[in-house]
């Protein structure tokens, strides 16, 4: 039987919204009469958003996860059997189909976006129609942005198949210029048509993308494409599917300035309140100078683009995907609850992504008075109860990031005598502070794997300011970010800008793309060699695997292997990326 090849998506995509959305039954709705109302439009675009959350269920295969572990500022980590973590750091593989789930989820999102874009013109309310169309275009651009940075040349699909025969033809990889031209066209149109309402006053409600998110994403795409490929402008796709123009630097600057000046987005006053460890339930037992308090998701004016996790009431649906990155990036356990009372409020997880000690040292040397360093990194060596080698942890440094990590809270407390004084201490822990009634839980249910109901930031306003500084070679945006950290203004320089991005945006998925587009990846990755680490609790140093960091980056240019199952399904239409033959297989640490 001939296989349906349309990127693992049903050939029935085009026949009804029931098969398209997968999430709710619309058996009497077809593309002939749907969508029409505002509710219809939101339901259709919600189906596109849902694919972002689906990929988080397999977060270890996502572009964000790769970006963190492959960068020079974090190692692979995990236990001795967690080779899938360690291979990302060393640019090797254990399973050539590693990224199959991500490939499928992103193309599922693209095909749903294509369906929405092809049919949203039926919506009668013009403002809602433009908002929803802009969201679908921005989502499609985001999906291709991640695929292009992860794999390079991939199939470019921007239309809905018109019949089964068309859906059975596996599309070839498109030139990267075409892919970026399509991304640029989507973002340009989204920016032009979406209402210019402030971020918290959109017609579609909270949790939806805005014109401002499209403008910020345009800046990110422009910087990577022009930097990595050595171009001056971003190609622009015409309506005929051919490159017919470009987006120059001035247009990107204008978009970023529109976001900066008119979106209502801004920096929040205290950097620490961006991160869940300052939540109100935990902070009485984790006092910090200045009494910072976490700004809840949906209320945070610094969130320009965020992926919503399981508290999705604003989307009018329930999607049960927690922020699995918080679990994966958390500290491996050796002593259960008693251990994590001592590490409070940082909870247990799989131990991926130990922080490089060289980041800690280089940050201290460059900015000794920068409070963001300790606000972002936990030094385990100074923490009571920290034990090296917990659960056979590998590539351990003792340093852990504090931003995207399981965050505990008191479930019950008790009073004890300490030096003849009554002191309130934690009796039992919530594995996640979101399990408390103060946030999203019922105060009882508490699953340490599934309870992390915190959104994932994709682009913060600070990043918008830094992108503007980089593109314009001016220090205003950069110094605005520094001022929030209480640091003095500096004159613009390439070094100052690169350092500022490294410090401000540490562990937020940007470093990998930055070192690639700046052309410093081989040098930066090689500096990991010789770092002090512990494998299974035994002190050692970071060693190069196979041919080494620089050679592996030179061989792959940082692109990941296309799933072999997709290549096989395409009957050879897809071609594997360079550097991913059998010589790149990782077996184990050779100590």
N, C-alpha and C positions, 0 to 999 in steps of 0.2 A: 504494500500500500504506500502510495506517495505521501510523504510527510508534509504537513503544512509548515512552511518555512518562515512565516512572517514574524521573526524574532520571538518565537515562543508565545505569541499572542494569538488568540482565536481568530480564524478567518471570518468569524461572524461579527467582528467588531462593528462593521458598518450596518448591520441589519437592525439592531435594536439597542435601546439604552440599557435594557436589562443585562445583556451580555457585556456591554461596555463598562458599566459601573461595578459590577460584581458585588456591590455592597447592599443593595436594596432592590426589591422587585418593582419593575415598572412594565409589567407584561403588556399593558395596553398602550404604552407610549412608544412611538417610533420617531425616527428623525424627520418624518413628514409633519409631525405635530408637536415636537418637543425639541428644545425648551421654548416656552413662551413667556411664562410668568417669572417674576423675580425669584420665587422659590425654586422653580425649575432650574434657573441659571445657577443658583448657589449649589443645588444638588449635583448638577453636572460637573462643576468645577471642583466640588468637594471630592469627587471621584479621582481627580488628578492629584490633589493634595494627599489623598490616602496612600498613594504609592511612595511618597517620601517617608512616611512612618513605617511602611512595610519593610523598607530596606534596613531600618534601625533594628528590626527583629533579628537581623543577621549583621549586626553592626561591624563585626570583625572583617567583613568583606567589602566595606564601604570605602568611598574615596576619603572621607574625613578620617577614618581610622588609619588608612594607609598614610595620609598626610602627616599624622602625628607620629607614628612609629618609624616612618622612613626618614624623617627629618633628623638633623644633627643634634637637636636638643632633647631627644628622647630615645631610649633604647627599646628593644622588643619586649623583654621581660617575660612574665608568666612563669609557670612551673616548668619542670624539665620535659614534660610532654607537650607543652604549648608551643610547638615548633612554628605553628602558623603565626604566632606573634613575633617570634625571633626572626623569621625569614623576611618580614617586611623591613626590619632595620637593616638587614644585610643585602637586600635586593635579590633574594633567591626565592625558590618556591619548593613546596612539598606536594602541592596539588595543582596541576596546570589548569584545572577548572575552578580554582579558588574563587574567582570573581563572577561565577555564573549567576548567583542570586542577585548581585548588584546590577549586572548587565540586564537581566530579565526585568527587574523592578524599574530601572530607568527607562527601558523601552516600553514597558507597560505604561509608565507615566507619559511618555512621548505620544504614544498612540491614543491615550485618553485625551491628552491636550489637543491632538490633531482633530479628534472627534468634536471636542468642544469648540475649537476655532472654526470648524466647518459649519457649525449649527447655531452658534450664539446670535447670529444676525436675526434670528426669529424673535428674540426677546424684545418686547414692545417698549419698555422703559429705557430710554436712550442712555441715561446716566448709569443705570445698572448694567446695561449691555456693554458699555465701554469699560466699566470697572471689571466685569467678569472676563471680557475678551483680553483686557490688559493682564489680568492675573494668569490666564491660560498661556498667553505669549511669554510672560516672564518665567513661568514654571518650565515651559518647553526650553527656553533659553538656558535656564539653570541646569536642567538635566543634560543638555548637550555640552554645556560648560564643564561639568564634572566628567562626562565621558571623554571629552577631547583632552582634558588635562591628564586623565588616567590612562587612556589608550592611544591617544593621537588620532589617527585616521579611523573613523567608524562609519557605518551606514548612516546616511542622512535621509530621514523620512519625515516629510512635512505635509503629507496628504493622507486621506483615508482611502484604502483600497476600494475599488468600485465593484469588484467581483471576486469570486474565489480564485480564479486563475491568476489574477494580479497578486492576490495575497500569497500565493504559493511560490512566487519568485523571490528568492533570497536576494536582497539588495547588496550591491558591492559597497566597499568602503569608499567614501568620498574624500577628495583632497581636503586637507585641513583648512585651506583658504575658504572653500565652500562652506564648511561647517561653521567657521567663525563669521562668515558673511551672513549666514542664516541667523545665528545668534544675535548679531548686530541689528539685523532687520527686525527681528522680534522685539528686541528691547527698544529700538527707536520708535516702533509703532506703539508699543505699550506706553511709553513716556508721552507720546503725542495725544493719545486718546483717554488715558486714565484721568479721572477728576483730580484736581489739585487741592484736595482736602487734607487737613493736617492728619497725622498718622493715627490719631485716636478718634477720628470723626468720619471714617469711611462709610460709604453707603452699604457695604457688605458686612460690616461688623468686625469685631476683634478677631485676631488670628489670621487675617487675610493679607496678602501682599498688596503693596501700594505703588503708586508712581515713584515714590522715593526709593523703594527697594529696587525697582527697575533701574533707576539712575545710579544707585550704588553698585549694582551688579555690572552695569556698563563700565564703570571705572575699573572694577576688578578684572573683567574680561579684556579690556583694552590694555591694561598693564601687563597681563600675562602674554597675550598674543604679540604685542610689539616688542616686549623684552625677550621672550624666549625665541621668537622667530626673526628678530632683528628688523622689524618693520617700523614705519613712521605712522601709519594709520591702520584703522580696522576696516577690512573689506565689507562691502554692503551688498546684500542680495536684492536684486530687483524682483518685481512681481512675476517675471518670466522665468524665475529660477536661475538666473545668471548674474554673476557679479557685474554690477553696473555703476558702482560708486564706492565711496568710502566714508568713514567717520573719522575726522581728524581730531587732533588733540584739543583744539579749541571747543569743539562740540562736547567732548567729554568733560572738560573743565566747566563749561556752562551747566551741564547736567548736575555735576557735583555741587556747584554753587547754588543751584536751585534747591537741591536737597538740604544743603547747609542752612540756607536763608529762609526757606518757606515751608519746610516739612513739619516744624514743631519738634523734631528730634533735637536732642541736646545731650551733653554729658551730664550724668548724675554727679552729685557733689563728692561722694566718697567712693573711690574705686572698689573698696571691699564690699560695698553693698550690691555689686553686680553678682556676687557669688553666694551660693546657698548656705555656706557655713555661718553667715551672719543672720540666719533666719531667727525669728523671735522666740521660737520654742527652745532652740539650742543655746542662744547667746547668754542666758543667765548663768550657764555653767561653762561658758567659753568667753569670758569678758575680754573685750578689746578696747584699747584707748579710743575715745571719741564715740563709743557706743554705736557703731554702724549697724544698720538694719536692712536686710535683704529687701530689694524692691521686687515685688511679685511679678511673675510673668503676666504680660498684658497691661501692666501699669508702668513698665519701664520705658521711659522715653529714649533710652539709648539703644534699644533693640530695633534695628532697621529691618532685618530679615532674620526670622527665627523659625525653626521647625518645631511645631507644636507636638507635645507628647500627650499622655493619655487623658489629661483633663481638657477635653475638646468641646465643651458645651457650646462655645461660640460658633462651632461649625455645624451644630444641629445634629450631631451624630456621635456615636461612641466607638472609638477605635482603640483597642486595648494594647497599645505599644508604649511601654515606658522608655525612659532614656537609658538604653542599655550601655551607653558609653560610661555612665556613672558607675555601673557595675564592673565593667571590664577594666577601667582605669583605677579602680580602688585597690587598697592594700591587701595582700594575701594574709589569711588568718593562720595563726598557730595556737591561739588560746581562747577562741570564742569570745563571748560577751565581755569577760573580764579584761581581755586584751584591749578591746575597743573602748572600754570605759577609760583606759589610760590614754588611748589615741584620740579620744573625743575631741571634736565631733566627726572625725573622719572614719568611715565605715569599711566593711570588708568587701572584697571582690576578687578579681582574677589576677591582679598584679601586672597588667599590661602597661607599658610606657613609663618605666622608671626614668626620672629626669637625669640628664647628663650632669655630672658634677662640674664639667667645664662651663656650662651655662651659669651655674651658681657663682663660680669664681669670676668669670668674665663680666658678669653683670655687676658684681660687687666692685671689681676693679674700675669699671667704666662709670658707674653711678653709685658710689658708696652710700649716698643718702636717699636712694630711691626706695620708698616704702612699698612699692609694688612687688619687689623681690620676695619679701617675706609674706606679703599678701597673696602671692601666687604659688609659693613653693614651701612645702613642709620639710624641715630638716629632721629626719628620723633620729639621727644620732643625738639630738638634744631633747628627744621626747621620751619620757618615762614609759617603759613597757615595750619599746620597740626592740624586736628581735630579728637579727639577720637570718635569712634562710627559711623563713616561715613557709611551710608547705612546699619546700624545695624550690623556692623562688630563684629564678635565673636573671642574669644581667642586672642584679640589684645594686642600687647606688646609695640607698638610704634617703634619697630625695624623691618626693612625690608632689605632683601638682595638686593645687587646692581648688581648682575652678570647676572641673567636671569630674566629680568623685562622689561616691556614696557618702551621704551626710546624715549622721544619726541625730537623735534627740531623746530627751528623757521620756520614757513611757510612764514610769512611776518613780517617786523619790521617797527618801526616808531621812529621818533625823538621827545623827550619831554624835557622840561626844568626842571632840578633838581638843586637847589641852583644856579640858573642863568646860568647853563651850559647846553649845548645841549648833551643829552644822548640818545644813541640808545637802544631801549628796544623791547621786543617781542610784536608784535601786535596779530598775530594768530599762533597757534601751529599745527605742524604735530603731530598726535598721535603716529607716528613712524618715526624716522629719516630716515628709509629706503624708505619712500615715496618721499624724495627729489631727484632731478636729480643727485645730487652728489653720490648717491648710486644706488638703484634699481628701483626707482619710476619715475613717469612722472611729479612730482611737483604739481599734482592736486589731483588725487585719493588718499584717505586716510581713510581707514577703521580701527578703533581702535581694532577691533577683528581679522582682517585678514592681517594686514600690517606688521607683525613682521618677516622679511625675514632674520633671523640670524640663523646660524647653531647651533646645540646643540653639545657641546663637550662631548664625551664619555670618552676618555682617553687623557690627556695632557702629554707632555714630563716630566713635573714636577712629575706626578704620576709614570712614569717609573723610575725616579731617586729614588723616595721614596720606591717603591716596591723593587728595588735592595738593598737599605740600609736595609730594613726589612728582606729580605731573607738571606742576607749575614751578618747581625748584624754589619755592618760597617757604618760609619758616612759620607762617601764621598758624596754620592748622596744627603743625607739630608742637608749637609752643603752647597752644591752647590745651593740648593733651598733657603736656609737661606741667602746666600750671595746676591742673587738677591734682597731679601727684605732689604738688608743693615744690617743684623743681624749677630752677632758674631758666630763663629763655636762652636759646642758643641761636647762632647763625646757621642758616641752612647749609648743609653739605651732604654728600652722598652717604658718608659714614654716619653722620648724626641721624639721618633719616632711617637708614637700615637698622641702626641700634634701637631707635625708638619703636620701630615696628616689632623688633624682636622682643623688647621688654613689655610693651603695652599689650601685644596680642599673643603672648606666649601661651601655648597649649590650646589655641582656638582654631587650628587647622589652616593657618596661613603660611607658616614658616617654609613648608616643603615647596609650595609654588614660588615663594619669594626667592629662595636660594637657586631655584632652577631658572627663573626669569632673569635674575641678576648674573647668571653665568658663573656662580661660585660654588655650585653643588659639589663637585669633586673635591675641592679644597676643604669645604666645610665638613663633608662626611668623613674625610680622612682624619680629621682632628679627633674623631671619637676613639681612635686607636690609642691604647695605653691608659684609658680612663680606669680609675679604681672601681671595681665591681665585686660582687659576691655571687658565686654560683652554688646553690644549695648550702649557703652559709659559709662557704670557703672563700677567703679573699683571693682575688686574682686580678687580672686586668683585661680590658676589652681587646679582643683579638680580631683580626680580619678573617673572614671565612671565604673559602674558595679563592678567587683571584683578588679579593680586596674591594674596598668601597669605591675607590676611584675607577678601577677597571670595570666594576659592575655598572657604575653610572655611565661610563663612556660607552659601554656595550648597549645599554638600554635607553639612555637619555632620560631615565626616570619613568618611562612608560611601562605599564604592567602587561602581563600576558593576556591576550584575548582568550576566553575560555575555549579549549580545544573542542568541546562538545558543540560550540557554535560553528567552529570552522568545519567540523565534520558534517553538521547539519546543512551547511551551505554548499557541500560538495566541492570545497576548495575555492569558492568565491571569495571568502575571507582569507586574508594572509596574516600569519602570526607576526607579532612584533619582533624586532631584532633583539638578540641576547637571551632568548627564552627557550633554548634547546636543552637537551638532557644534562649538559654540563652545569646548568644553573640549579640543579636539584640539591637541596640542603638535607643532609642526613642527621647530623647532631653536632653539638659542640665538641671540638677536638682540644682537649686540655692537656 
